[in-house]
């Protein structure tokens, strides 16, 4: 298969490029349907004439329908998308990319989905689907799964299938609450995942940025202590990765705290911990939940993050995580390789 793909890329590269383009257009329509032609062209940074030509072709093949609200993907189109997924992955050489990043970072596994979130934001749905499929393959009966909140992890839960072969699973939020959107908070997502696993869940109703004195008092409460003890025993951790500067703002840190993080060289944030470029924890957001000792004991970490702007954060949080699984997009993966090659050259 690989040899045939290499020959195709050498002898008829234009066919490979055309296949990738049509796949991207069909996928973008699927995730944003119903959608108009002009919006689609802007979303993919393609000329309207190119989009019009390709849409006419996809319609002639019965892969899309065009109605007043916009374009939608047909059943045949959905089947083509699913069938092409692995082929596109191989034709882009992403298996080699995954292996290189895995060895360079020292992680358990790397999964790269085709596409670039900076060009097509619907790639976040592909990240969610890939993470859900991987989590589904490793979660066992009796497991405790800890998850963080955020829009990326919401996509993971949205794409998680109903599993009837799992028993006595427990889902817990990894840390106290953050953000104003209830639908992306860890408590909400934990309850939704538990339902899909036919399991149970526990909630941690503790806001961010409480003082140490208040946290010490709260942790004495039996109900809170019970949840914390369960979090400490987690078998699987699913989390998103953020840029330190953006997460500091989201978490409502003061200007003094923000300046301190900057001076310490914070570039990445995950589950309330801030990391520098050497992958060292330099600060912890004070809230109840998972701590760094717990993290090191958890057998599988599933980190989900995409976009070139998060590359430094990804490297900072995932370096030397032997129990870590990184799921990212092609755009970020290629940028990660640039960073890694540059780092090796400097050495």
N, C-alpha and C positions, 0 to 999 in steps of 0.2 A: 504493500500500500504506500509506504513512504517513498519508495523508489519511483512509483508511478507518479506520485504528486510532484516529486522533484523534476521529473521529465516534463510534466505538464507546465510547470513554472518556467522552465528553460525554453521550451519550444513554443508554447502558446500562452505567454504570461497575460496577454490581454483577456483570455477566457477566464483565467483565475480572478483577475481584477473585476471583471463583469459579474462573476458569480458572487464575489464578496459584496459588491455594490447592491445587487438585487436582494441578497440575503439581508443586508442592513436595512434597506428600504422596507422590505416585507416585515421584518421584526419591529421596526419603528411604528409601522401602521398597526400591527397587532397590539402593541403595548399602549397605544394612544388613541385607539379607535373609539368613536368615529373621528377622523381627522381630515382636514382640508389640505389640498396640494401645497398651498403657499406656506402654511404652518410647517408642513413636513419638510419642505425645501429649506426653510430657515433652521429647523431643528437639526438637520443633517449637514448644514452648510453646503448645499448643492444648488446649482442653478435650476431655475424653474423649468427650463427647456429639457434639461437632463431628466428631472423628476417626471415631467409629463411623458417623455418617451418610455421610461421604465414602467410607469403606471399603466400606460396603454398595453405594454407587453404582459404585465402581471394580470391585467384584466382579461386579455385575450386567452390566457392560460387557465382562467377560472380560479385564480388564486386570491383575487380581491373582488369586492363589489363596490360600486360607486353610487351612493344615494344622496339625497338632499342634505342630511346631517354631515356627510363626509364619507371617507373610504373605510371599509371594514375588511377583515381577512375571512375568507371562506373556510369551511372545514378542510378542504383540500390544501389550502394555504397553510393551515395550522399543522397538518401532517408533514408538509414539505419542510416547514421550519424545524420541527422536531427531528426529522430524518437528516437534515443538513447540519445540525448542531455539531456532531462529532467530526464530520467531514471538514467543516470550516475550521474547527479547532486544530486538526492535523495539517490542513493546507497552509495555515498561518505559522506552523511550526511551534505551537504553544506548548506542546509536550516537552520540547527541549528547553523552552523558557522556564517552565515550571521546575524542571530538574536543576537548572542552573541556580535559580533563586533559592530553592530548597537547600542545596549544598552550601551555597554562599552564606545564607542566614543561619543554617544549622537547625532548621525546623523539621517537624515530622512530615509535613506535606504542604504543597502549594497547589492551588487550583486557580487557573487564569481563565476568565471568560472573554470571548472575543468582543472587541469594541472598546470605545473610549468614552468614559462618562463626561469628559469635558466637551465632547462633541454631541453626544446623544445621552441625555439624562435618563432615558428609559433603561439604560444598561444596569441601573440600580436594581431593577426587577430581575435581571439575569443573575446578578450577584446573590440576591435573596433566594432565587430558585436553586442555585448551585450550593449555597450554604445549607439550605433545607434538605437537599438530597444527601449531602454528606452527613449531616446530623442524624438524619433518619437511618443511615447505614450503621451508625455506631451506638446509638442509644439502645440500652437494654432494659429489661424489666427490673424494677427496683432502683434504677439510677436516680440520682438527684441532679437536676439540671439548673444551673444558675445563669440568668440572662440579664443583660443591661437593657436600657431603653434606647430610644433614638429611631430616626426614620429608616436607617439601614436595617436595623434588627426587626423593625416592623415588617419590612419586606420579607425577611426570613420566615417570620411567623405566618404571614399571609400566604406564602408558598408551601407551607408545611402541610403534608397530607394527613388525613385522619388515619391513625394507626390502631388497629384492633388486636394486634399481636403483642402489644406492650402492656404489662401489668405493674401496678404499684409504683409508677414513676411519680416523682415529686418535682415540681418546678418552683423556683424561688427567685426573687429579684436579687441581683448581685450586691446592690447597694441601695441606700435611701433614695427617695424621689428627686427628680430634677425636671425642670421645664414646666410650661403651662399647658401643653397639649396632653390631655389625658390618654388619648389613643396611642401615643408613643412612649408613655411612661412604663418603666419596668414592671410595676405591679399589674398593669393592664395586660401587657404582653405575656407575663407569666401565667395569668389566668387563662388566656386564649390558648397558649401552648399546652397547658395541662388538659384542657378540654380535648384537644386533638390527639393527645396521648392516652386518653381515658384515665388520666391520673389526677392527682390532687395538687394543690398549690398553697403557698403561704405568702402573705403580703407584709411588706415592711413600710408602715406609714410614718416615715421620718423624713422631714424636709432637709434640704441641703444647708450647709453653712451654719450649723448650730455651734454654740461654744462648747468647749471641752467639758465644762462643768455640767451643762445641760445633758450632753451625751452620756456622761457618767451616771447621771440620775436615771435617764431613760433606759439604759441598758440593764438596770436592776429590775425593770418590769418583767414579770414572768413570760408574758406573751411575746415581748420583743426579744428576750433572751432565748426563747425557744426557736424563733426564726433565725437569729444569728447563729445559734448552734447548728442548725440545719444547713445554712449557707457554708459554714466551715467544713462540712462533710461532702460538698459537691463533687460529683464525678466528671461533669462536663460543664465548661464555662463558654457561653456564647456572648461575644461583645463586639462593639464597634470601636473604631479608632478615630480620634480627632486631632486636629492641630491644636497645640497648647494655647496659642493666642485666642483662637475662636472659642475653645472650650472654657477658658478662663472668663470670657465675657458671658457665655451661656450660663455658667455657674454663678454669676453675679459676684465675682471677686472684686474687692476694692482696688483702687488705683495703686495703693501701696503693695498689695499682694501681687497684682499684675506686674508691677515693676520688679518685684523680687523674683518672680518666675523668669522674667526676661533676663535679669542679671545672672541667674543660675544656668541659663542656656537651655531652658525647656523648649522642646520642639514638638513633642507628642504627648497625647493623653489617652489613657485607657482605664476603664473601671475605677476612675477617681485618682489614679496615680499619674504624675507628670514625669516624663523621661527626657534626658538630654541626648545629644547625638551619640554618646558612648553607650546608650541603652541603660543608663543608670537611673534609678528612681531618685529624683531630687526634691520632690514635694508630694504630699498626700492631701487630697481634699478631705477635710474632716467630716465624716458622716459614718453612720453605722453600716456594716456589711463586710464584704470580703476584704482581707488584708493580704499583704505581699507574701506572707508565709503560707496562707491558704492557697494562693495562686500556684505556688511552686509544687504543692502537693496534688493538685488536680490533674488527673491523667490526660485529659484532652482539652485544649483551649481552641476554640474556633473564632478566629478574628476575621471580621468582614469589613472591608474598606476599599474604596476605589477613588480614582481621580488623581491626576499628576500633582495637584496641590497638597496631597496627603503623603507623598512619597517619603519625606523626611520623618514624618510621624510614624509611618509604617515601619521604617527601618529602626527607629528608636525603640519601638515597643515590641518588635518581633525578633530582634537579633538574639541568637543563641537560645531560642525557646525550643528545646528538644521535644517538648510535648505540645508544641503549637502547630495549628493548621491555619494557613493564611489563604483567604479567598479574596481575590482582587480582579481588576479589569486589565485588559491588554495595554491600555494607555499607561496606567500606573506601573505595570510590570516592565515595560520597555524603559521607562524612566528609572526604575529601581536598578535595572541592569546597567544603565549609564552611570549611576551613582556608585554601584559596586565596582565597576571597571575602573572608574576614576579613583576610587579609594585604593584599589590594588596597585594602580600605577604609581600613586603617591608613595606607597609603602616600598 
